[in-house]
Amino acid sequence: MTPRVLLYAQHILGIGHLVRASRVARAMQSAGMDVVVVLGGMPVDGVDWGAARPEYLPPIRAGEKGYADLVDEHGQPVDDALREARLSKLLALIAVERPDIVLIEAFPFGRRAMRFELIPALEEVRGWDRAPVVASSLRDILHENRKARLNMETVDLVERLFDLVLVHGDPDLIPLDDSFPETGRIAQKVRYTGIVAPVPSHDLQGRPYEVVVSAGGGAVGAALLRTALQALPVSAAKQASWCLVTGPNLDRATVSMLHREVPANVAIERFRPDFAALLYHARLSISQAGYNTVADILTARCPAVLVPSAYQGETEQTRRAQLLKARGLVQVVEEDDLNASRLASAIGAVWGRPRFSDRFVPDLDGAAMTAKILLEAHEAR
């Protein structure tokens, strides 16, 4: 009998969580699972869910103040009526789908604002006679400024409601306990999958470029794109073909400004579904250090300059970038130090480098391993 999977994915600001979840969803389908994806953010074009069936909760997104300012699709603060509507729909979906596996993206290590619906939903499935396998889908590095009380609450929720914690990273690069000090208390439930990277592809769907500057989802990448344009004429790559990939969430005013300022050897694209292939054909990537972008860079073995985002004091991207720099894979310019001169200098240090040697690259088979672990857990139960 085909295992049924309910994958819950809630994005609030960027689209990185959705991209990683979509790679896992497609791998689960390849492993013979029937997948329904519960989406709780604003609609995003271009994310490939394969044959998974999407179901939408009334959307919640970040407001002007970021993660602490959650609003509905109209920009109004989230209220009890919206919470009740989401919970009711989620419980109804679970009752209809009767999943064999429930995979929750980030929670309880993140997405704590969604506890109003996730805790009741997980308590519901835990009460079934044939309870599903429940797993948390977790990126490699957590926010490191978490309070000790929140860590203990996370441990309690894992012990009470989850069977597995699937860490989408390589412990040889960074173990979970580097950013979550209570890992030892849940060690029996933790499994490392490797990095959830794209399936390697060399097939372009559009034009290739020598230098690719990307801003992830685009919500907090405007400064990087502007600085890259300023660094171009004084960089070692000034004669190369460049492309700025803005991401779908970059505001229209900034996009218009970029179009007015780009020289003849620079193109602007909003989104490239063939991004990994684009990097394979490039000589240099300039980007932030988000999980998925780094996975794309490592898959393509593309020389890179990383400018890790420190939005609202986050440390995750900085930690990831420094670990890769220590392996000799990338150059890093800290966001607080970003200017045209420093970026041009970093470009000069990377320009002309050969592609990465495989022996330096961490495990990138995370999507397939996630599917394998979940299937084995289901079969064992």
Secondary structure, 3 states (H helix, E strand, C coil): CCCEEEEEECCCCCCHHHHHHHHHHHHHHHCCCEEEEEECCCCCCCCCCCCCEEEECCCEEEECCEEEEEEECCCCECCHHHHHHHHHHHHHHHHHHCCCEEEEECCCCCCHHHHHHHHHHHHHHHCCCCCCEEEEEEECCCCCCCCHHHHHHHHHHHHHHCCEEEEECCCCCCCHHHCCCCHHHHHHHEEECCCECCCCCCCCCCCCCCEEEECCCCCCCHHHHHHHHHHHHHCCCCCCCEEEECCCCCCHHHHHHHHHHCCCCEEEECCCCCHHHHHHCCCEEEECCCHHHHHHHHHHCCCEEECCCCHHHCCHHHHHHHHHHHCCCEEECCHHHCCHHHHHHHHHHHCCCCCCCHHHCCCCEHHHHHHHHHHHHHHHC
